[in-house]
Amino acid sequence: MPVQSGSQFPYPEFRKRHVQERPEPVVWQWETLAKEIEAGEHTEYGTVTLAAPGGDHEVIPGTSMTFQSVRPGESTTPHTHSWWHLYFVRSGSGVLVFDESAETVSLGDGDIVLIPAWHVHHFENRGADTDLLLLNMSNLPQMAGLHNKFSKENA
């Protein structure tokens, strides 16, 4: 592959290319979300993803928020990836397992947990009758935009 020559242009032109409109506030009503979560397809890593109007599956540039439901008696596959997660437990209870150290953390309503990039993890719902409902904020869109979205399951 030959090395190409770059281009240049005046700095004021650069600034003009990156002018952005001021975003407007956005609200998601729980009543509507709860219905969509209940009716949605419960995949292992998500059910419903929030998006700002006119956005590209993001709530703010580079950041996504997805509801993830772990059914009673089920667990997610151990995995690791190049993006971080900030999880909020909306309802239910379960266990977060950090597979490299075999450390477990019990989670319940209102708990918040940060999982930095490249930490092998999975969730377990050891209960019998209540979903573990998580709200997952992550920088997956940012990593994808940087062509740095990598993951490994069964890590």
C-alpha positions as CSV (number, residue, x, y, z in Angstrom):
1,M,0.0,0.0,0.0
2,P,1.6,3.3,-1.0
3,V,1.8,6.2,1.5
4,Q,-0.4,9.0,0.4
5,S,0.2,12.8,0.7
6,G,-2.1,14.6,3.1
7,S,-3.9,17.9,2.5
8,Q,-4.2,21.1,4.4
9,F,-6.6,24.0,4.5
10,P,-7.0,27.3,6.5
11,Y,-7.9,26.9,10.2
12,P,-11.0,29.1,9.9
13,E,-12.4,26.7,7.3
14,F,-11.7,23.8,9.7
15,R,-13.7,25.5,12.4
16,K,-16.6,26.2,10.0
17,R,-16.8,22.5,9.2
18,H,-17.4,21.7,12.9
19,V,-20.1,24.2,13.8
20,Q,-22.9,22.4,15.6
21,E,-26.5,23.3,16.4
22,R,-27.4,23.5,20.1
23,P,-29.2,20.2,21.0
24,E,-32.6,20.3,22.5
25,P,-33.6,18.6,25.8
26,V,-35.0,15.1,25.4
27,V,-37.2,13.0,27.7
28,W,-38.1,9.3,27.7
29,Q,-41.3,8.5,29.7
30,W,-41.0,5.4,31.8
31,E,-44.6,4.3,31.0
32,T,-43.7,4.1,27.3
33,L,-40.3,2.5,27.9
34,A,-41.7,-0.1,30.2
35,K,-44.2,-1.2,27.5
36,E,-41.5,-1.4,24.8
37,I,-39.2,-3.3,27.1
38,E,-41.9,-5.8,28.0
39,A,-42.9,-6.3,24.4
40,G,-39.4,-6.2,22.9
41,E,-37.1,-9.0,21.9
42,H,-34.9,-9.8,24.9
43,T,-31.5,-10.5,23.3
44,E,-28.6,-11.4,25.6
45,Y,-27.1,-7.9,25.5
46,G,-30.1,-5.6,25.1
47,T,-33.8,-5.1,24.6
48,V,-34.4,-1.3,23.9
49,T,-31.8,1.3,23.0
50,L,-32.5,5.0,23.5
51,A,-31.8,7.5,20.7
52,A,-32.0,11.3,20.6
53,P,-34.2,12.8,17.8
54,G,-32.1,12.9,14.6
55,G,-29.4,10.9,16.3
56,D,-27.6,7.8,15.2
57,H,-28.7,5.4,17.9
58,E,-27.0,7.6,20.5
59,V,-28.3,9.7,23.4
60,I,-25.3,12.1,23.0
61,P,-22.5,11.8,20.5
62,G,-20.4,8.7,21.2
63,T,-22.7,7.4,24.0
64,S,-25.5,4.9,24.0
65,M,-28.0,3.8,26.6
66,T,-29.7,0.4,26.3
67,F,-32.0,-1.5,28.6
68,Q,-30.9,-5.0,29.2
69,S,-33.1,-7.7,30.8
70,V,-31.7,-10.9,32.3
71,R,-34.5,-13.3,32.8
72,P,-34.8,-15.4,36.0
73,G,-32.4,-18.4,36.0
74,E,-30.5,-17.0,33.0
75,S,-27.1,-15.4,32.5
76,T,-25.1,-13.5,29.9
77,T,-22.1,-15.0,28.2
78,P,-18.7,-14.0,29.7
79,H,-17.2,-11.4,27.3
80,T,-14.8,-8.5,27.1
81,H,-14.6,-5.5,24.7
82,S,-13.0,-2.2,24.0
83,W,-15.8,0.0,25.4
84,W,-16.8,0.7,29.0
85,H,-20.2,0.2,30.6
86,L,-21.9,2.2,33.4
87,Y,-24.8,0.0,34.6
88,F,-27.8,1.2,36.6
89,V,-29.9,-1.5,38.2
90,R,-33.5,-0.4,37.4
91,S,-35.2,-3.4,39.1
92,G,-34.6,-6.9,40.3
93,S,-31.4,-8.4,41.6
94,G,-28.6,-10.5,40.3
95,V,-24.9,-11.1,40.4
96,L,-22.1,-9.5,38.3
97,V,-19.2,-11.8,37.8
98,F,-15.7,-10.6,36.9
99,D,-14.4,-13.7,35.3
100,E,-10.7,-13.1,35.4
101,S,-10.7,-12.9,39.2
102,A,-13.9,-14.9,39.8
103,E,-15.0,-12.0,42.0
104,T,-18.8,-11.7,42.3
105,V,-20.8,-8.6,43.2
106,S,-24.4,-8.8,44.3
107,L,-26.6,-6.2,42.6
108,G,-30.0,-4.8,43.5
109,D,-32.4,-1.9,42.9
110,G,-30.6,1.3,42.5
111,D,-27.0,0.0,42.4
112,I,-24.6,1.4,39.9
113,V,-21.5,-0.3,38.6
114,L,-18.7,0.8,36.2
115,I,-17.0,-1.9,34.1
116,P,-13.9,-0.5,32.4
117,A,-12.9,-1.7,28.9
118,W,-11.3,-5.1,28.6
119,H,-12.7,-6.5,31.9
120,V,-14.2,-10.0,31.3
121,H,-17.7,-10.0,32.9
122,H,-21.2,-11.5,32.8
123,F,-24.4,-11.1,34.7
124,E,-26.5,-13.9,36.4
125,N,-30.1,-13.7,37.5
126,R,-30.3,-16.4,40.2
127,G,-33.8,-15.4,41.2
128,A,-36.9,-17.4,40.3
129,D,-39.5,-14.9,39.2
130,T,-38.1,-11.3,38.6
131,D,-36.1,-10.0,35.7
132,L,-32.9,-8.2,36.4
133,L,-33.4,-5.0,34.5
134,L,-30.3,-2.9,33.8
135,L,-29.8,0.4,32.1
136,N,-26.5,0.3,30.3
137,M,-24.6,3.4,29.3
138,S,-21.6,2.9,27.2
139,N,-19.1,4.5,24.7
140,L,-19.6,1.7,22.1
141,P,-20.6,4.3,19.4
142,Q,-17.5,6.3,20.1
143,M,-15.3,3.2,19.8
144,A,-17.1,2.2,16.6
145,G,-16.6,5.7,15.2
146,L,-12.9,5.5,16.0
147,H,-12.7,2.0,14.2
148,N,-11.8,0.6,17.6
149,K,-14.8,-1.6,18.4
150,F,-13.4,-5.0,19.4
151,S,-14.9,-7.8,21.5
152,K,-14.4,-11.3,22.5
153,E,-17.1,-13.7,23.9
154,N,-16.4,-16.7,26.1
155,A,-13.3,-14.9,27.3
